[in-house]
Amino acid sequence: MTLKKLQLSLQFALDSGVGPHRAALARQWVARCIRRSLDCDAEITVRIVDAEEGQRLNRDYRHKDYATNVLTFDYTQQPLVTADLVLCAPVVEREAREQGRTLQAHYAHLLVHGTLHAQGWEHETGDADAQAMEAREVQILAALGVDNPYTA
């Protein structure tokens, strides 16, 4: 498999508790997760935010007034993927703990998930789309050495 070119900006917009998130999101690991998910070259910004910013963005852009784990803002898909992935650190940390997964493994899943969204993959448009996206996520995560997030 030929990995695609990636221009990556990794931003941590947290006032406190950033240590575990920086450790789980080493730049090389983030790039590897995203590049494995790409079908073409990309310019992607990954921004790790607190609950307040996560909630504001979700409310303003999706009209859902709560902080969610990952938001994808896709601008172009071909011939170059350009997108912003916004991950809400407190939500990701809570979900990882509840699922019994490492923070790094859960971030890997969400990076793959968001990158697929940036390329037009959808899971809210029907069961077939959801199953296809889930299968692709599992395949990519396996290549990264990350267990299937959809199994107990």
TIDRENKE-957026 format. One record per residue (C-alpha): residue number from 1; chain; x, y, z. Coordinates in steps of 0.02 Angstrom, whole numbers. Each point is the difference from the previous one (the first is absolute). Layout:
% residues N
   resi   chain        x        y        z
    NUM       A        X        Y        Z
...
END
This chain:
% residues 152
   resi   chain        x        y        z
      1       A        0        0        0
      2       A       69      169      -49
      3       A      -33      129      134
      4       A      -59      169      -59
      5       A       86      166       32
      6       A      -62       95      151
      7       A       26      177       58
      8       A      -49       -6      183
      9       A      -29      136      128
     10       A      -25      -66      177
     11       A      -69      124      127
     12       A      -35      -18      186
     13       A     -123      132       60
     14       A      -13      -59      180
     15       A       31      104      155
     16       A       34     -148      114
     17       A       20     -188       -2
     18       A       86        0     -168
     19       A      138     -123       50
     20       A      -93     -165      -29
     21       A      -70       64     -165
     22       A      170       55      -65
     23       A       70     -170       49
     24       A     -141      -93      -90
     25       A       15      113     -153
     26       A      182       -1      -49
     27       A       12       89     -167
     28       A       69     -153      -90
     29       A     -144     -109       65
     30       A     -131      127      -51
     31       A       76       12     -174
     32       A        5     -189      -15
     33       A     -184      -18       50
     34       A      -54      132     -125
     35       A      112      -57     -144
     36       A      -65     -179       15
     37       A     -176       71      -21
     38       A       34      104     -155
     39       A      -44      -39     -180
     40       A       92      155      -64
     41       A      122      131       64
     42       A      -61      115      138
     43       A       22      157      103
     44       A      -80      -30      170
     45       A       -3       96      162
     46       A      -33     -100      159
     47       A      -54      109      146
     48       A      -21      -69      175
     49       A     -123      107       96
     50       A      -83       15      170
     51       A     -184      -34       32
     52       A      -50      183      -19
     53       A       73       19     -174
     54       A      -63     -172      -51
     55       A     -176       42       55
     56       A        3      171      -85
     57       A       58      -73     -166
     58       A     -127     -141        6
     59       A     -139      122       43
     60       A       49      128     -131
     61       A       32     -120     -144
     62       A     -108     -153       36
     63       A     -134       82      108
     64       A       30     -127      139
     65       A       34       83      167
     66       A      126     -119       77
     67       A      184      -41      -19
     68       A       28     -150     -114
     69       A      155     -106      -26
     70       A       49       52     -177
     71       A      -59      130     -124
     72       A       56       -2     -181
     73       A        2      158     -104
     74       A       37      -55     -178
     75       A       38      131     -131
     76       A       59     -100     -151
     77       A        8     -186      -38
     78       A       85      -12     -170
     79       A      135       12      -60
     80       A       55       54      173
     81       A      -90      -30      165
     82       A       -3      158      104
     83       A      -83      -11      170
     84       A        2       44      183
     85       A      -27     -138      128
     86       A      -51       65      171
     87       A       12     -124      143
     88       A      -70       42      172
     89       A      126      -63      128
     90       A     -117      -21      149
     91       A     -127      -97     -104
     92       A      134     -111      -77
     93       A       76      -34      170
     94       A     -169      -44       78
     95       A      -49     -114     -145
     96       A      168      -90        4
     97       A      -19      -32      186
     98       A     -182      -60      -21
     99       A       49     -116     -143
    100       A      153      -68       90
    101       A      114       59     -139
    102       A      162       96        6
    103       A       -8      185      -40
    104       A      116      -28     -148
    105       A     -109     -139      -73
    106       A     -158      105       16
    107       A       84      151      -79
    108       A       60     -113     -142
    109       A     -178      -55      -32
    110       A      -65      179       -1
    111       A      141       61     -114
    112       A      -41     -138     -124
    113       A     -186       35       17
    114       A       21      187      -28
    115       A      118      -25     -146
    116       A     -124     -115      -85
    117       A     -136      132       25
    118       A      117      128      -80
    119       A        1     -110     -155
    120       A     -189      -16      -10
    121       A      -31     -159       99
    122       A     -163        7       99
    123       A      -84     -107      132
    124       A     -158      102       33
    125       A      -72      -24     -175
    126       A      -53     -181       20
    127       A       48     -171       64
    128       A      100      -48     -155
    129       A      105      158       12
    130       A       26      -26      186
    131       A       55     -180      -25
    132       A      119       47     -141
    133       A       79      140      102
    134       A       16     -110      154
    135       A       81     -139     -101
    136       A      124      123      -75
    137       A       42       70      172
    138       A       31     -175       70
    139       A      113      -42     -149
    140       A      104      159       21
    141       A       12      -20      189
    142       A       57     -181      -19
    143       A      141       61     -115
    144       A       48      121      139
    145       A       -2     -139      131
    146       A     -155       68       85
    147       A     -139     -118       54
    148       A     -174        8      -74
    149       A      -91      138       97
    150       A     -170      -76      -40
    151       A       27     -162       95
    152       A       -9      -18      188
END
